[in-house]
Amino acid sequence: MARGERVTSVAPNVGYESPGAFAALFRKITGHSPAAYIKFCSERNILRICEQSICQ
């Protein structure tokens, strides 16, 4: 998701049967939906930082 991939692509790649199951657990862990979390991070340039270090 930090690279701009959609939940529908990310969910099966990390072992979830459905995007809804991924989103539910994501919300439980972070307190935000994936879309809200991406918006939060992008507003603070956190995604850019992730792309430059952790996600490579």
All heavy atoms as atom14 arrays in JSON, in Angstrom:
{
  "sequence": "MARGERVTSVAPNVGYESPGAFAALFRKITGHSPAAYIKFCSERNILRICEQSICQ",
  "atom14_mask": [
    [1, 1, 1, 1, 1, 1, 1, 1, 0, 0, 0, 0, 0, 0],
    [1, 1, 1, 1, 1, 0, 0, 0, 0, 0, 0, 0, 0, 0],
    [1, 1, 1, 1, 1, 1, 1, 1, 1, 1, 1, 0, 0, 0],
    [1, 1, 1, 1, 0, 0, 0, 0, 0, 0, 0, 0, 0, 0],
    [1, 1, 1, 1, 1, 1, 1, 1, 1, 0, 0, 0, 0, 0],
    [1, 1, 1, 1, 1, 1, 1, 1, 1, 1, 1, 0, 0, 0],
    [1, 1, 1, 1, 1, 1, 1, 0, 0, 0, 0, 0, 0, 0],
    [1, 1, 1, 1, 1, 1, 1, 0, 0, 0, 0, 0, 0, 0],
    [1, 1, 1, 1, 1, 1, 0, 0, 0, 0, 0, 0, 0, 0],
    [1, 1, 1, 1, 1, 1, 1, 0, 0, 0, 0, 0, 0, 0],
    [1, 1, 1, 1, 1, 0, 0, 0, 0, 0, 0, 0, 0, 0],
    [1, 1, 1, 1, 1, 1, 1, 0, 0, 0, 0, 0, 0, 0],
    [1, 1, 1, 1, 1, 1, 1, 1, 0, 0, 0, 0, 0, 0],
    [1, 1, 1, 1, 1, 1, 1, 0, 0, 0, 0, 0, 0, 0],
    [1, 1, 1, 1, 0, 0, 0, 0, 0, 0, 0, 0, 0, 0],
    [1, 1, 1, 1, 1, 1, 1, 1, 1, 1, 1, 1, 0, 0],
    [1, 1, 1, 1, 1, 1, 1, 1, 1, 0, 0, 0, 0, 0],
    [1, 1, 1, 1, 1, 1, 0, 0, 0, 0, 0, 0, 0, 0],
    [1, 1, 1, 1, 1, 1, 1, 0, 0, 0, 0, 0, 0, 0],
    [1, 1, 1, 1, 0, 0, 0, 0, 0, 0, 0, 0, 0, 0],
    [1, 1, 1, 1, 1, 0, 0, 0, 0, 0, 0, 0, 0, 0],
    [1, 1, 1, 1, 1, 1, 1, 1, 1, 1, 1, 0, 0, 0],
    [1, 1, 1, 1, 1, 0, 0, 0, 0, 0, 0, 0, 0, 0],
    [1, 1, 1, 1, 1, 0, 0, 0, 0, 0, 0, 0, 0, 0],
    [1, 1, 1, 1, 1, 1, 1, 1, 0, 0, 0, 0, 0, 0],
    [1, 1, 1, 1, 1, 1, 1, 1, 1, 1, 1, 0, 0, 0],
    [1, 1, 1, 1, 1, 1, 1, 1, 1, 1, 1, 0, 0, 0],
    [1, 1, 1, 1, 1, 1, 1, 1, 1, 0, 0, 0, 0, 0],
    [1, 1, 1, 1, 1, 1, 1, 1, 0, 0, 0, 0, 0, 0],
    [1, 1, 1, 1, 1, 1, 1, 0, 0, 0, 0, 0, 0, 0],
    [1, 1, 1, 1, 0, 0, 0, 0, 0, 0, 0, 0, 0, 0],
    [1, 1, 1, 1, 1, 1, 1, 1, 1, 1, 0, 0, 0, 0],
    [1, 1, 1, 1, 1, 1, 0, 0, 0, 0, 0, 0, 0, 0],
    [1, 1, 1, 1, 1, 1, 1, 0, 0, 0, 0, 0, 0, 0],
    [1, 1, 1, 1, 1, 0, 0, 0, 0, 0, 0, 0, 0, 0],
    [1, 1, 1, 1, 1, 0, 0, 0, 0, 0, 0, 0, 0, 0],
    [1, 1, 1, 1, 1, 1, 1, 1, 1, 1, 1, 1, 0, 0],
    [1, 1, 1, 1, 1, 1, 1, 1, 0, 0, 0, 0, 0, 0],
    [1, 1, 1, 1, 1, 1, 1, 1, 1, 0, 0, 0, 0, 0],
    [1, 1, 1, 1, 1, 1, 1, 1, 1, 1, 1, 0, 0, 0],
    [1, 1, 1, 1, 1, 1, 0, 0, 0, 0, 0, 0, 0, 0],
    [1, 1, 1, 1, 1, 1, 0, 0, 0, 0, 0, 0, 0, 0],
    [1, 1, 1, 1, 1, 1, 1, 1, 1, 0, 0, 0, 0, 0],
    [1, 1, 1, 1, 1, 1, 1, 1, 1, 1, 1, 0, 0, 0],
    [1, 1, 1, 1, 1, 1, 1, 1, 0, 0, 0, 0, 0, 0],
    [1, 1, 1, 1, 1, 1, 1, 1, 0, 0, 0, 0, 0, 0],
    [1, 1, 1, 1, 1, 1, 1, 1, 0, 0, 0, 0, 0, 0],
    [1, 1, 1, 1, 1, 1, 1, 1, 1, 1, 1, 0, 0, 0],
    [1, 1, 1, 1, 1, 1, 1, 1, 0, 0, 0, 0, 0, 0],
    [1, 1, 1, 1, 1, 1, 0, 0, 0, 0, 0, 0, 0, 0],
    [1, 1, 1, 1, 1, 1, 1, 1, 1, 0, 0, 0, 0, 0],
    [1, 1, 1, 1, 1, 1, 1, 1, 1, 0, 0, 0, 0, 0],
    [1, 1, 1, 1, 1, 1, 0, 0, 0, 0, 0, 0, 0, 0],
    [1, 1, 1, 1, 1, 1, 1, 1, 0, 0, 0, 0, 0, 0],
    [1, 1, 1, 1, 1, 1, 0, 0, 0, 0, 0, 0, 0, 0],
    [1, 1, 1, 1, 1, 1, 1, 1, 1, 0, 0, 0, 0, 0]
  ],
  "atom14_positions": [
    [[0.83, -1.18, 0.0], [0.0, 0.0, 0.0], [0.87, 1.25, 0.0], [0.49, 2.24, -0.59], [-0.94, -0.02, 1.2], [-2.01, -1.08, 1.06], [-3.22, -1.27, 2.39], [-2.87, -0.06, 3.57], [0.0, 0.0, 0.0], [0.0, 0.0, 0.0], [0.0, 0.0, 0.0], [0.0, 0.0, 0.0], [0.0, 0.0, 0.0], [0.0, 0.0, 0.0]],
    [[2.03, 1.19, 0.64], [2.92, 2.34, 0.64], [3.41, 2.68, -0.75], [3.77, 3.81, -1.03], [4.11, 2.08, 1.56], [0.0, 0.0, 0.0], [0.0, 0.0, 0.0], [0.0, 0.0, 0.0], [0.0, 0.0, 0.0], [0.0, 0.0, 0.0], [0.0, 0.0, 0.0], [0.0, 0.0, 0.0], [0.0, 0.0, 0.0], [0.0, 0.0, 0.0]],
    [[3.39, 1.7, -1.64], [3.8, 1.92, -3.03], [2.63, 2.29, -3.92], [2.76, 2.33, -5.14], [4.48, 0.67, -3.55], [5.77, 0.38, -2.85], [6.41, -0.86, -3.42], [7.62, -1.14, -2.69], [8.03, -2.35, -2.38], [7.32, -3.4, -2.73], [9.13, -2.53, -1.71], [0.0, 0.0, 0.0], [0.0, 0.0, 0.0], [0.0, 0.0, 0.0]],
    [[1.47, 2.49, -3.34], [0.3, 2.88, -4.11], [-0.57, 1.73, -4.57], [-1.51, 1.94, -5.32], [0.0, 0.0, 0.0], [0.0, 0.0, 0.0], [0.0, 0.0, 0.0], [0.0, 0.0, 0.0], [0.0, 0.0, 0.0], [0.0, 0.0, 0.0], [0.0, 0.0, 0.0], [0.0, 0.0, 0.0], [0.0, 0.0, 0.0], [0.0, 0.0, 0.0]],
    [[-0.26, 0.52, -4.14], [-1.07, -0.63, -4.53], [-2.39, -0.62, -3.77], [-2.46, -0.17, -2.64], [-0.32, -1.93, -4.23], [0.91, -2.11, -5.08], [1.61, -3.42, -4.79], [0.92, -4.44, -4.63], [2.83, -3.39, -4.71], [0.0, 0.0, 0.0], [0.0, 0.0, 0.0], [0.0, 0.0, 0.0], [0.0, 0.0, 0.0], [0.0, 0.0, 0.0]],
    [[-3.41, -1.12, -4.41], [-4.75, -1.14, -3.82], [-4.87, -2.33, -2.86], [-4.18, -3.32, -3.0], [-5.79, -1.25, -4.92], [-5.71, -0.1, -5.91], [-6.75, -0.25, -6.99], [-8.06, 0.03, -6.46], [-8.69, 1.18, -6.58], [-8.14, 2.14, -7.25], [-9.88, 1.36, -6.06], [0.0, 0.0, 0.0], [0.0, 0.0, 0.0], [0.0, 0.0, 0.0]],
    [[-5.79, -2.2, -1.93], [-6.05, -3.26, -0.96], [-6.42, -4.56, -1.69], [-6.04, -5.64, -1.26], [-7.16, -2.85, 0.04], [-7.57, -4.01, 0.92], [-6.67, -1.69, 0.9], [0.0, 0.0, 0.0], [0.0, 0.0, 0.0], [0.0, 0.0, 0.0], [0.0, 0.0, 0.0], [0.0, 0.0, 0.0], [0.0, 0.0, 0.0], [0.0, 0.0, 0.0]],
    [[-7.12, -4.45, -2.8], [-7.52, -5.65, -3.55], [-6.31, -6.41, -4.08], [-6.39, -7.61, -4.3], [-8.46, -5.29, -4.71], [-7.84, -4.3, -5.53], [-9.8, -4.78, -4.2], [0.0, 0.0, 0.0], [0.0, 0.0, 0.0], [0.0, 0.0, 0.0], [0.0, 0.0, 0.0], [0.0, 0.0, 0.0], [0.0, 0.0, 0.0], [0.0, 0.0, 0.0]],
    [[-5.2, -5.75, -4.27], [-3.96, -6.41, -4.7], [-3.13, -6.86, -3.51], [-2.52, -7.92, -3.54], [-3.12, -5.46, -5.55], [-3.8, -5.1, -6.71], [0.0, 0.0, 0.0], [0.0, 0.0, 0.0], [0.0, 0.0, 0.0], [0.0, 0.0, 0.0], [0.0, 0.0, 0.0], [0.0, 0.0, 0.0], [0.0, 0.0, 0.0], [0.0, 0.0, 0.0]],
    [[-3.08, -6.03, -2.48], [-2.25, -6.32, -1.32], [-2.79, -7.5, -0.52], [-2.02, -8.38, -0.11], [-2.12, -5.07, -0.42], [-1.39, -5.39, 0.88], [-1.42, -3.95, -1.16], [0.0, 0.0, 0.0], [0.0, 0.0, 0.0], [0.0, 0.0, 0.0], [0.0, 0.0, 0.0], [0.0, 0.0, 0.0], [0.0, 0.0, 0.0], [0.0, 0.0, 0.0]],
    [[-4.08, -7.53, -0.28], [-4.68, -8.56, 0.58], [-4.3, -9.98, 0.18], [-3.79, -10.73, 1.02], [-6.2, -8.39, 0.63], [0.0, 0.0, 0.0], [0.0, 0.0, 0.0], [0.0, 0.0, 0.0], [0.0, 0.0, 0.0], [0.0, 0.0, 0.0], [0.0, 0.0, 0.0], [0.0, 0.0, 0.0], [0.0, 0.0, 0.0], [0.0, 0.0, 0.0]],
    [[-4.49, -10.41, -1.06], [-4.12, -11.78, -1.41], [-2.61, -12.01, -1.37], [-2.16, -13.11, -1.08], [-4.68, -11.98, -2.81], [-4.97, -10.64, -3.34], [-5.17, -9.74, -2.16], [0.0, 0.0, 0.0], [0.0, 0.0, 0.0], [0.0, 0.0, 0.0], [0.0, 0.0, 0.0], [0.0, 0.0, 0.0], [0.0, 0.0, 0.0], [0.0, 0.0, 0.0]],
    [[-1.83, -10.98, -1.63], [-0.37, -11.12, -1.61], [0.19, -11.36, -0.21], [1.29, -11.86, -0.08], [0.29, -9.9, -2.24], [0.11, -9.83, -3.73], [-0.11, -10.85, -4.38], [0.19, -8.65, -4.29], [0.0, 0.0, 0.0], [0.0, 0.0, 0.0], [0.0, 0.0, 0.0], [0.0, 0.0, 0.0], [0.0, 0.0, 0.0], [0.0, 0.0, 0.0]],
    [[-0.56, -10.97, 0.8], [-0.11, -11.2, 2.18], [-0.94, -12.27, 2.88], [-0.88, -12.42, 4.09], [-0.07, -9.88, 3.01], [0.98, -8.94, 2.46], [-1.42, -9.21, 3.06], [0.0, 0.0, 0.0], [0.0, 0.0, 0.0], [0.0, 0.0, 0.0], [0.0, 0.0, 0.0], [0.0, 0.0, 0.0], [0.0, 0.0, 0.0], [0.0, 0.0, 0.0]],
    [[-1.71, -13.04, 2.08], [-2.37, -14.22, 2.61], [-3.83, -14.1, 3.02], [-4.37, -15.02, 3.63], [0.0, 0.0, 0.0], [0.0, 0.0, 0.0], [0.0, 0.0, 0.0], [0.0, 0.0, 0.0], [0.0, 0.0, 0.0], [0.0, 0.0, 0.0], [0.0, 0.0, 0.0], [0.0, 0.0, 0.0], [0.0, 0.0, 0.0], [0.0, 0.0, 0.0]],
    [[-4.49, -13.01, 2.68], [-5.9, -12.86, 3.04], [-6.79, -13.32, 1.88], [-6.46, -13.09, 0.73], [-6.22, -11.41, 3.41], [-5.66, -11.06, 4.76], [-4.36, -10.62, 4.89], [-6.43, -11.2, 5.9], [-3.83, -10.33, 6.14], [-5.91, -10.91, 7.14], [-4.6, -10.48, 7.25], [-4.08, -10.2, 8.48], [0.0, 0.0, 0.0], [0.0, 0.0, 0.0]],
    [[-7.88, -13.96, 2.22], [-8.8, -14.45, 1.2], [-9.62, -13.33, 0.58], [-10.09, -13.46, -0.54], [-9.73, -15.51, 1.78], [-9.0, -16.79, 2.12], [-9.94, -17.87, 2.59], [-11.15, -17.8, 2.3], [-9.47, -18.8, 3.24], [0.0, 0.0, 0.0], [0.0, 0.0, 0.0], [0.0, 0.0, 0.0], [0.0, 0.0, 0.0], [0.0, 0.0, 0.0]],
    [[-9.81, -12.24, 1.33], [-10.61, -11.14, 0.8], [-10.06, -9.8, 1.27], [-9.46, -9.71, 2.35], [-12.07, -11.28, 1.26], [-12.18, -10.98, 2.63], [0.0, 0.0, 0.0], [0.0, 0.0, 0.0], [0.0, 0.0, 0.0], [0.0, 0.0, 0.0], [0.0, 0.0, 0.0], [0.0, 0.0, 0.0], [0.0, 0.0, 0.0], [0.0, 0.0, 0.0]],
    [[-10.27, -8.76, 0.48], [-9.87, -7.42, 0.91], [-10.58, -6.99, 2.19], [-10.01, -6.29, 3.02], [-10.27, -6.53, -0.26], [-10.31, -7.43, -1.44], [-10.77, -8.76, -0.89], [0.0, 0.0, 0.0], [0.0, 0.0, 0.0], [0.0, 0.0, 0.0], [0.0, 0.0, 0.0], [0.0, 0.0, 0.0], [0.0, 0.0, 0.0], [0.0, 0.0, 0.0]],
    [[-11.82, -7.45, 2.36], [-12.57, -7.1, 3.56], [-11.94, -7.66, 4.82], [-11.9, -6.98, 5.86], [0.0, 0.0, 0.0], [0.0, 0.0, 0.0], [0.0, 0.0, 0.0], [0.0, 0.0, 0.0], [0.0, 0.0, 0.0], [0.0, 0.0, 0.0], [0.0, 0.0, 0.0], [0.0, 0.0, 0.0], [0.0, 0.0, 0.0], [0.0, 0.0, 0.0]],
    [[-11.45, -8.89, 4.75], [-10.78, -9.5, 5.91], [-9.5, -8.74, 6.24], [-9.21, -8.48, 7.41], [-10.48, -10.97, 5.63], [0.0, 0.0, 0.0], [0.0, 0.0, 0.0], [0.0, 0.0, 0.0], [0.0, 0.0, 0.0], [0.0, 0.0, 0.0], [0.0, 0.0, 0.0], [0.0, 0.0, 0.0], [0.0, 0.0, 0.0], [0.0, 0.0, 0.0]],
    [[-8.75, -8.38, 5.21], [-7.53, -7.6, 5.42], [-7.86, -6.25, 6.05], [-7.24, -5.83, 7.03], [-6.81, -7.4, 4.09], [-5.62, -6.49, 4.19], [-4.4, -6.97, 4.59], [-5.74, -5.14, 3.88], [-3.3, -6.13, 4.68], [-4.66, -4.29, 3.97], [-3.43, -4.78, 4.36], [0.0, 0.0, 0.0], [0.0, 0.0, 0.0], [0.0, 0.0, 0.0]],
    [[-8.86, -5.57, 5.49], [-9.24, -4.24, 5.98], [-9.73, -4.3, 7.42], [-9.42, -3.41, 8.22], [-10.3, -3.62, 5.09], [0.0, 0.0, 0.0], [0.0, 0.0, 0.0], [0.0, 0.0, 0.0], [0.0, 0.0, 0.0], [0.0, 0.0, 0.0], [0.0, 0.0, 0.0], [0.0, 0.0, 0.0], [0.0, 0.0, 0.0], [0.0, 0.0, 0.0]],
    [[-10.46, -5.35, 7.77], [-10.98, -5.48, 9.14], [-9.83, -5.61, 10.14], [-9.81, -4.95, 11.19], [-11.92, -6.67, 9.25], [0.0, 0.0, 0.0], [0.0, 0.0, 0.0], [0.0, 0.0, 0.0], [0.0, 0.0, 0.0], [0.0, 0.0, 0.0], [0.0, 0.0, 0.0], [0.0, 0.0, 0.0], [0.0, 0.0, 0.0], [0.0, 0.0, 0.0]],
    [[-8.85, -6.45, 9.82], [-7.73, -6.6, 10.73], [-6.85, -5.36, 10.74], [-6.36, -4.94, 11.8], [-6.9, -7.83, 10.37], [-5.78, -8.15, 11.35], [-6.34, -8.4, 12.76], [-5.0, -9.36, 10.89], [0.0, 0.0, 0.0], [0.0, 0.0, 0.0], [0.0, 0.0, 0.0], [0.0, 0.0, 0.0], [0.0, 0.0, 0.0], [0.0, 0.0, 0.0]],
    [[-6.69, -4.74, 9.59], [-5.92, -3.5, 9.51], [-6.54, -2.44, 10.42], [-5.84, -1.78, 11.18], [-5.89, -3.01, 8.06], [-4.93, -1.89, 7.82], [-3.66, -2.14, 7.36], [-5.31, -0.56, 8.04], [-2.76, -1.11, 7.14], [-4.42, 0.47, 7.81], [-3.15, 0.2, 7.36], [0.0, 0.0, 0.0], [0.0, 0.0, 0.0], [0.0, 0.0, 0.0]],
    [[-7.87, -2.32, 10.36], [-8.57, -1.34, 11.2], [-8.42, -1.69, 12.68], [-8.23, -0.81, 13.52], [-10.04, -1.27, 10.83], [-10.82, -0.23, 11.63], [-12.3, -0.26, 11.32], [-12.6, -0.04, 9.93], [-12.85, 1.16, 9.38], [-12.85, 2.23, 10.13], [-13.12, 1.25, 8.1], [0.0, 0.0, 0.0], [0.0, 0.0, 0.0], [0.0, 0.0, 0.0]],
    [[-8.48, -2.98, 13.0], [-8.35, -3.41, 14.4], [-6.97, -3.06, 14.95], [-6.83, -2.6, 16.08], [-8.59, -4.91, 14.5], [-8.57, -5.44, 15.89], [-8.91, -6.92, 15.93], [-8.92, -7.43, 17.35], [-9.26, -8.85, 17.42], [0.0, 0.0, 0.0], [0.0, 0.0, 0.0], [0.0, 0.0, 0.0], [0.0, 0.0, 0.0], [0.0, 0.0, 0.0]],
    [[-5.95, -3.24, 14.12], [-4.58, -2.98, 14.57], [-4.25, -1.49, 14.6], [-3.66, -1.0, 15.56], [-3.58, -3.73, 13.66], [-3.72, -5.23, 13.89], [-2.15, -3.27, 13.92], [-2.96, -6.08, 12.89], [0.0, 0.0, 0.0], [0.0, 0.0, 0.0], [0.0, 0.0, 0.0], [0.0, 0.0, 0.0], [0.0, 0.0, 0.0], [0.0, 0.0, 0.0]],
    [[-4.62, -0.77, 13.55], [-4.23, 0.64, 13.44], [-5.27, 1.62, 13.95], [-4.95, 2.77, 14.22], [-3.92, 1.02, 11.97], [-5.13, 0.93, 11.21], [-2.85, 0.12, 11.38], [0.0, 0.0, 0.0], [0.0, 0.0, 0.0], [0.0, 0.0, 0.0], [0.0, 0.0, 0.0], [0.0, 0.0, 0.0], [0.0, 0.0, 0.0], [0.0, 0.0, 0.0]],
    [[-6.53, 1.17, 14.0], [-7.6, 2.07, 14.38], [-8.15, 2.87, 13.22], [-8.99, 3.75, 13.4], [0.0, 0.0, 0.0], [0.0, 0.0, 0.0], [0.0, 0.0, 0.0], [0.0, 0.0, 0.0], [0.0, 0.0, 0.0], [0.0, 0.0, 0.0], [0.0, 0.0, 0.0], [0.0, 0.0, 0.0], [0.0, 0.0, 0.0], [0.0, 0.0, 0.0]],
    [[-7.66, 2.59, 12.0], [-8.06, 3.31, 10.8], [-8.29, 2.33, 9.66], [-7.64, 1.29, 9.6], [-6.99, 4.3, 10.36], [-6.62, 5.29, 11.4], [-7.38, 6.4, 11.68], [-5.57, 5.33, 12.26], [-6.81, 7.08, 12.65], [-5.71, 6.46, 13.01], [0.0, 0.0, 0.0], [0.0, 0.0, 0.0], [0.0, 0.0, 0.0], [0.0, 0.0, 0.0]],
    [[-9.15, 2.7, 8.73], [-9.28, 1.91, 7.51], [-7.99, 2.07, 6.71], [-7.25, 3.05, 6.91], [-10.46, 2.41, 6.68], [-10.16, 3.68, 6.14], [0.0, 0.0, 0.0], [0.0, 0.0, 0.0], [0.0, 0.0, 0.0], [0.0, 0.0, 0.0], [0.0, 0.0, 0.0], [0.0, 0.0, 0.0], [0.0, 0.0, 0.0], [0.0, 0.0, 0.0]],
    [[-7.7, 1.14, 5.8], [-6.5, 1.32, 4.98], [-6.48, 2.66, 4.24], [-5.45, 3.33, 4.2], [-6.56, 0.15, 4.0], [-7.29, -0.92, 4.75], [-8.33, -0.17, 5.55], [0.0, 0.0, 0.0], [0.0, 0.0, 0.0], [0.0, 0.0, 0.0], [0.0, 0.0, 0.0], [0.0, 0.0, 0.0], [0.0, 0.0, 0.0], [0.0, 0.0, 0.0]],
    [[-7.61, 3.07, 3.68], [-7.66, 4.34, 2.95], [-7.38, 5.53, 3.87], [-6.63, 6.44, 3.5], [-9.01, 4.51, 2.27], [0.0, 0.0, 0.0], [0.0, 0.0, 0.0], [0.0, 0.0, 0.0], [0.0, 0.0, 0.0], [0.0, 0.0, 0.0], [0.0, 0.0, 0.0], [0.0, 0.0, 0.0], [0.0, 0.0, 0.0], [0.0, 0.0, 0.0]],
    [[-7.95, 5.53, 5.06], [-7.72, 6.63, 6.01], [-6.27, 6.66, 6.47], [-5.67, 7.72, 6.62], [-8.66, 6.5, 7.2], [0.0, 0.0, 0.0], [0.0, 0.0, 0.0], [0.0, 0.0, 0.0], [0.0, 0.0, 0.0], [0.0, 0.0, 0.0], [0.0, 0.0, 0.0], [0.0, 0.0, 0.0], [0.0, 0.0, 0.0], [0.0, 0.0, 0.0]],
    [[-5.69, 5.49, 6.65], [-4.3, 5.4, 7.09], [-3.36, 5.92, 6.0], [-2.44, 6.68, 6.29], [-3.97, 3.95, 7.44], [-2.66, 3.79, 8.16], [-2.57, 4.05, 9.52], [-1.52, 3.36, 7.49], [-1.38, 3.9, 10.2], [-0.33, 3.2, 8.16], [-0.25, 3.47, 9.5], [0.93, 3.32, 10.17], [0.0, 0.0, 0.0], [0.0, 0.0, 0.0]],
    [[-3.61, 5.54, 4.74], [-2.8, 6.03, 3.64], [-2.91, 7.55, 3.52], [-1.9, 8.24, 3.33], [-3.2, 5.35, 2.31], [-2.82, 3.87, 2.34], [-2.59, 6.05, 1.11], [-1.34, 3.6, 2.43], [0.0, 0.0, 0.0], [0.0, 0.0, 0.0], [0.0, 0.0, 0.0], [0.0, 0.0, 0.0], [0.0, 0.0, 0.0], [0.0, 0.0, 0.0]],
    [[-4.11, 8.07, 3.68], [-4.3, 9.53, 3.63], [-3.53, 10.2, 4.75], [-2.83, 11.19, 4.53], [-5.78, 9.87, 3.72], [-6.06, 11.35, 3.63], [-7.52, 11.66, 3.7], [-7.7, 13.18, 3.66], [-9.06, 13.59, 3.94], [0.0, 0.0, 0.0], [0.0, 0.0, 0.0], [0.0, 0.0, 0.0], [0.0, 0.0, 0.0], [0.0, 0.0, 0.0]],
    [[-3.63, 9.66, 5.96], [-2.92, 10.19, 7.13], [-1.42, 10.21, 6.86], [-0.75, 11.22, 7.08], [-3.24, 9.33, 8.35], [-2.43, 9.66, 9.57], [-2.83, 10.67, 10.42], [-1.29, 8.94, 9.87], [-2.07, 10.97, 11.55], [-0.54, 9.23, 11.0], [-0.93, 10.24, 11.84], [0.0, 0.0, 0.0], [0.0, 0.0, 0.0], [0.0, 0.0, 0.0]],
    [[-0.89, 9.1, 6.36], [0.55, 9.0, 6.12], [1.0, 9.92, 4.99], [2.05, 10.55, 5.09], [0.93, 7.56, 5.8], [0.77, 6.45, 7.22], [0.0, 0.0, 0.0], [0.0, 0.0, 0.0], [0.0, 0.0, 0.0], [0.0, 0.0, 0.0], [0.0, 0.0, 0.0], [0.0, 0.0, 0.0], [0.0, 0.0, 0.0], [0.0, 0.0, 0.0]],
    [[0.22, 9.99, 3.93], [0.62, 10.81, 2.8], [0.61, 12.29, 3.16], [1.45, 13.05, 2.67], [-0.25, 10.56, 1.58], [-1.58, 10.95, 1.81], [0.0, 0.0, 0.0], [0.0, 0.0, 0.0], [0.0, 0.0, 0.0], [0.0, 0.0, 0.0], [0.0, 0.0, 0.0], [0.0, 0.0, 0.0], [0.0, 0.0, 0.0], [0.0, 0.0, 0.0]],
    [[-0.28, 12.71, 4.03], [-0.32, 14.1, 4.47], [0.92, 14.46, 5.28], [1.29, 15.62, 5.37], [-1.57, 14.36, 5.29], [-2.84, 14.36, 4.47], [-4.09, 14.43, 5.32], [-4.01, 14.32, 6.56], [-5.18, 14.57, 4.72], [0.0, 0.0, 0.0], [0.0, 0.0, 0.0], [0.0, 0.0, 0.0], [0.0, 0.0, 0.0], [0.0, 0.0, 0.0]],
    [[1.57, 13.48, 5.85], [2.74, 13.72, 6.7], [4.03, 13.23, 6.04], [5.06, 13.12, 6.68], [2.54, 13.04, 8.04], [1.48, 13.75, 8.86], [0.86, 12.85, 9.91], [-0.19, 13.53, 10.63], [-1.42, 13.74, 10.18], [-1.77, 13.34, 8.97], [-2.33, 14.36, 10.9], [0.0, 0.0, 0.0], [0.0, 0.0, 0.0], [0.0, 0.0, 0.0]],
    [[3.97, 12.88, 4.76], [5.12, 12.38, 4.0], [5.7, 11.08, 4.57], [6.86, 10.77, 4.33], [6.21, 13.43, 3.87], [5.8, 14.56, 2.97], [5.14, 14.33, 1.97], [6.18, 15.77, 3.31], [0.0, 0.0, 0.0], [0.0, 0.0, 0.0], [0.0, 0.0, 0.0], [0.0, 0.0, 0.0], [0.0, 0.0, 0.0], [0.0, 0.0, 0.0]],
    [[4.92, 10.35, 5.33], [5.39, 9.1, 5.91], [5.57, 8.04, 4.81], [6.5, 7.25, 4.85], [4.44, 8.6, 7.01], [4.47, 9.58, 8.17], [4.79, 7.2, 7.47], [3.4, 9.35, 9.22], [0.0, 0.0, 0.0], [0.0, 0.0, 0.0], [0.0, 0.0, 0.0], [0.0, 0.0, 0.0], [0.0, 0.0, 0.0], [0.0, 0.0, 0.0]],
    [[4.72, 8.04, 3.82], [4.84, 7.06, 2.74], [6.14, 7.26, 1.97], [6.81, 6.3, 1.6], [3.65, 7.15, 1.79], [2.31, 6.77, 2.4], [1.21, 6.93, 1.37], [2.33, 5.36, 2.92], [0.0, 0.0, 0.0], [0.0, 0.0, 0.0], [0.0, 0.0, 0.0], [0.0, 0.0, 0.0], [0.0, 0.0, 0.0], [0.0, 0.0, 0.0]],
    [[6.51, 8.48, 1.74], [7.77, 8.76, 1.03], [8.94, 8.23, 1.83], [9.86, 7.62, 1.28], [7.91, 10.27, 0.79], [9.14, 10.62, -0.03], [9.26, 12.13, -0.23], [9.25, 12.89, 1.0], [10.28, 12.98, 1.85], [11.39, 12.34, 1.63], [10.21, 13.73, 2.95], [0.0, 0.0, 0.0], [0.0, 0.0, 0.0], [0.0, 0.0, 0.0]],
    [[8.93, 8.41, 3.13], [9.98, 7.91, 3.99], [10.03, 6.39, 3.93], [11.1, 5.8, 3.81], [9.78, 8.4, 5.44], [9.95, 9.92, 5.51], [10.74, 7.7, 6.4], [9.44, 10.54, 6.78], [0.0, 0.0, 0.0], [0.0, 0.0, 0.0], [0.0, 0.0, 0.0], [0.0, 0.0, 0.0], [0.0, 0.0, 0.0], [0.0, 0.0, 0.0]],
    [[8.87, 5.75, 3.98], [8.8, 4.29, 3.91], [9.36, 3.8, 2.58], [10.13, 2.85, 2.55], [7.36, 3.82, 4.08], [7.16, 2.03, 3.95], [0.0, 0.0, 0.0], [0.0, 0.0, 0.0], [0.0, 0.0, 0.0], [0.0, 0.0, 0.0], [0.0, 0.0, 0.0], [0.0, 0.0, 0.0], [0.0, 0.0, 0.0], [0.0, 0.0, 0.0]],
    [[8.99, 4.42, 1.51], [9.46, 4.01, 0.19], [10.98, 4.13, 0.08], [11.62, 3.34, -0.58], [8.79, 4.83, -0.9], [7.34, 4.49, -1.09], [6.66, 5.39, -2.09], [7.22, 6.44, -2.47], [5.54, 5.05, -2.51], [0.0, 0.0, 0.0], [0.0, 0.0, 0.0], [0.0, 0.0, 0.0], [0.0, 0.0, 0.0], [0.0, 0.0, 0.0]],
    [[11.57, 5.07, 0.78], [13.01, 5.3, 0.68], [13.8, 4.36, 1.59], [14.98, 4.17, 1.38], [13.35, 6.74, 1.04], [12.84, 7.72, 0.02], [13.08, 9.16, 0.43], [13.48, 9.44, 1.55], [12.83, 10.08, -0.47], [0.0, 0.0, 0.0], [0.0, 0.0, 0.0], [0.0, 0.0, 0.0], [0.0, 0.0, 0.0], [0.0, 0.0, 0.0]],
    [[13.17, 3.78, 2.59], [13.93, 2.95, 3.52], [13.36, 1.56, 3.68], [13.84, 0.61, 3.11], [14.03, 3.66, 4.88], [12.73, 3.88, 5.4], [0.0, 0.0, 0.0], [0.0, 0.0, 0.0], [0.0, 0.0, 0.0], [0.0, 0.0, 0.0], [0.0, 0.0, 0.0], [0.0, 0.0, 0.0], [0.0, 0.0, 0.0], [0.0, 0.0, 0.0]],
    [[12.3, 1.43, 4.43], [11.74, 0.13, 4.8], [11.24, -0.68, 3.61], [11.48, -1.87, 3.53], [10.59, 0.33, 5.81], [11.1, 1.02, 7.06], [9.95, -1.0, 6.18], [10.0, 1.53, 7.97], [0.0, 0.0, 0.0], [0.0, 0.0, 0.0], [0.0, 0.0, 0.0], [0.0, 0.0, 0.0], [0.0, 0.0, 0.0], [0.0, 0.0, 0.0]],
    [[10.57, -0.06, 2.69], [9.87, -0.78, 1.62], [10.76, -1.2, 0.46], [10.3, -1.82, -0.46], [8.72, 0.07, 1.1], [7.44, 0.34, 2.35], [0.0, 0.0, 0.0], [0.0, 0.0, 0.0], [0.0, 0.0, 0.0], [0.0, 0.0, 0.0], [0.0, 0.0, 0.0], [0.0, 0.0, 0.0], [0.0, 0.0, 0.0], [0.0, 0.0, 0.0]],
    [[12.01, -0.89, 0.5], [12.87, -1.26, -0.63], [13.41, -2.64, -0.51], [13.65, -3.32, 0.28], [14.0, -0.26, -0.78], [13.46, 1.07, -1.23], [14.55, 2.06, -1.53], [15.72, 1.75, -1.55], [14.17, 3.29, -1.76], [0.0, 0.0, 0.0], [0.0, 0.0, 0.0], [0.0, 0.0, 0.0], [0.0, 0.0, 0.0], [0.0, 0.0, 0.0]]
  ]
}
